Amino acid sequence: MVRYLLYVVAVFIVADHIYTHWGPEIINWTASKFLGRQVTIVEEAPYRESIIDKTVKTIKEKVKELRR
């Protein structure tokens, strides 16, 4: 049971990372293909961070702080 819960968490984290970095491009590309013309459905934010990005950033800050 715990293994399946970990699988669900891992899938959620990977899906969040993919959507954060490539979601608007995928959505706009798919909509453009269906409509046959270039459309913009979702605007891209200038900079977005996924859960993985935030975790890596936090770990780097903690390691840097420990080295002081």
Steps between C-alpha positions, in 0.01 A plus 500: 500500500781739590673415173192608299476821699864575414424428133212749506720765664778440245257527207357822645849653539602405144170629358546828689852538361390428142198733522702779661770502233318386185127518579408824321700401191329159484153648553548774240653258248213251544236772465674638190503155339128447567400845371741501208640843584734651759315574825608589854282343766736519796743786559841408633620642829849656482650253746337204670638246744380144543518301820826342380651842425401636841641193677833519318524872573428442870758221523765717333430783744521264800830351378640847438391605849660191658832567326531841666 
